Amino acid sequence: MTYMKPPTSEQLRDWDNEHVWHPFAPMQAYRVEGAPIIERGEGFHLFDVDGNKYLDGISALWCNVHGHQVPEIDQAIIDQLGRVGHTTLLGLSSPPSIELARRLVEITPAGLNKVFYSDSGSTAVEVALKMAFQYHQQKASGPEKRTLFATVSGAYHGDTIGSVSVGSIDLFHHVYGKLLFETVSVPTPCPFHRPASMTREEYVAWSFAEAERIITEHAADLAAFIIEPLVQGASGILVHPTGYLKHIRDLTQRFNIPLIADEVAVGFGRTGSLFACEQEEVQPDFLCLAKGLSGGYLPLAATLATDEIYEAFLDEPSAGKTFFHGHTFTGNPLACAAGIASLELFQKNNVLQNAKEIAAEIESCLQPLLDHPHVGDIRQRGTMVGIELIQQRDPQLSYSAKQRMGHQVTLAARKRGVILRPLGDVIVLMPAPAMPVELVRELCQVTIDSIREVTE
Ligand SMILES: *Cc1c(COP(=O)(O)O)cnc(C)c1O
């Protein structure tokens, strides 16, 4: 009998460099620098194979809600594992997927009564786009040729070709341009990167007016308007001014344009309410959920739709109105069981209240950075925070990309036992909504110290 000795951390590092192609990673630099190899998580901490302990400052990339190794979620998965790990929702159903759908309809904005499962934020968006597109060809009021999607500039909706098409981050568009379908975009209402000739107020007013002008101009062609409610995450935590979401809802309603709310990042407590749409009393026609849906434990996504959308897909099977889409692991029962357990914990542990308290704590802890010469902007909504580093304030000057300042701050934080991940020169703090306040204080202090070390 032979025993497989567990690989040493050095072996793992070699194999990682040799075989693993990491997402969104400049691999040439990655292989030189390496990264912690995480072996285990406990509460809000991660432990690597070398025995180092880190505070998880980014919620395992924006998805973890209640921490790691949460007994209730672990148990729910184990219980389900004792029944079946995976079957399918194609032609069959499963108790956890039914139960979770029922609960999602209950807690999401009114009108969203149908739940279509998939397994990532990108697919949740892809599903909404295809449904909206098909809806206009089959709707009760008669078919319409609406094939154009509208989006907010700087939007991020995922990495599949459809979701990249409705995104508008130059870097990705530049490379894949020829593969993408056409969209129109309205300017982001976040005023930080405005032209020097405009005040913040002027810029915001202009962005509201531009949204109206562009939607009106393309109204007859628009299949849907897609938006990240309240906060554009991946483009640098761009926080929208109050009333913008409502403004877009009013405009889309005026022209019967379905609104797709992509709450993949902002959903499940991150902006202070369970869903961001609640804060402006907006009822979208589609709601995309992923990241925090399973508590951040397992890949799970959902696209919710209204009855009106759903009913356009009803007819005799031979009529061809079916929604022909579905992934192998759609609505996986383990992931749905985790999702149900996560929703119960929201109530049991009063997670939304905690999220509000730690949001206030972050705001006060980060005060010392407000007049730091290399901090251009601190953008925060709830537990989503972006700290934008700049080389110079007046006139405003960014660092050169070569300096990788955001990345340098991440490395400095890692030395201090905190995991961060930047978006360019924006330092992102994304503590889990359930993180205790003393850990949030530590996260902020390490961030401040790391920014000072790297910029001064
Ligand atoms: C992360 C994200 C996505 C994509 O989710 P994946 O699970 O990474 O595919 C889509 N939309 C928004 C707003 C996101 O933040």
The ligand as an SDF file (V2000), in Angstrom:
LIG
                    3D

 15 15  0  0  0  0  0  0  0  0999 V2000
  -19.2870   39.8840  -10.4700 C   0  0  0  0  0  0  0  0  0  0  0  0
  -20.3490   40.5120  -11.2820 C   0  0  0  0  0  0  0  0  0  0  0  0
  -20.9270   39.8410  -12.3720 C   0  0  0  0  0  0  0  0  0  0  0  0
  -20.3950   38.5200  -12.8660 C   0  0  0  0  0  0  0  0  0  0  0  0
  -20.5340   37.5090  -11.9450 O   0  0  0  0  0  0  0  0  0  0  0  0
  -19.6670   36.1560  -12.1330 P   0  0  0  0  0  0  0  0  0  0  0  0
  -20.2060   35.2350  -11.1010 O   0  0  0  0  0  0  0  0  0  0  0  0
  -18.2460   36.5580  -11.8910 O   0  0  0  0  0  0  0  0  0  0  0  0
  -19.8760   35.6840  -13.5070 O   0  0  0  0  0  0  0  0  0  0  0  0
  -21.9840   40.4240  -13.0180 C   0  0  0  0  0  0  0  0  0  0  0  0
  -22.4530   41.6230  -12.6450 N   0  0  0  0  0  0  0  0  0  0  0  0
  -21.9270   42.3040  -11.6090 C   0  0  0  0  0  0  0  0  0  0  0  0
  -22.5120   43.6150  -11.2300 C   0  0  0  0  0  0  0  0  0  0  0  0
  -20.8400   41.7850  -10.9100 C   0  0  0  0  0  0  0  0  0  0  0  0
  -20.2830   42.4810   -9.9170 O   0  0  0  0  0  0  0  0  0  0  0  0
  1  2  1  0
  2  3  1  0
  2 14  2  0
  3  4  1  0
  3 10  2  0
  4  5  1  0
  5  6  1  0
  6  7  2  0
  6  8  1  0
  6  9  1  0
 10 11  1  0
 11 12  2  0
 12 13  1  0
 12 14  1  0
 14 15  1  0
M  END
$$$$
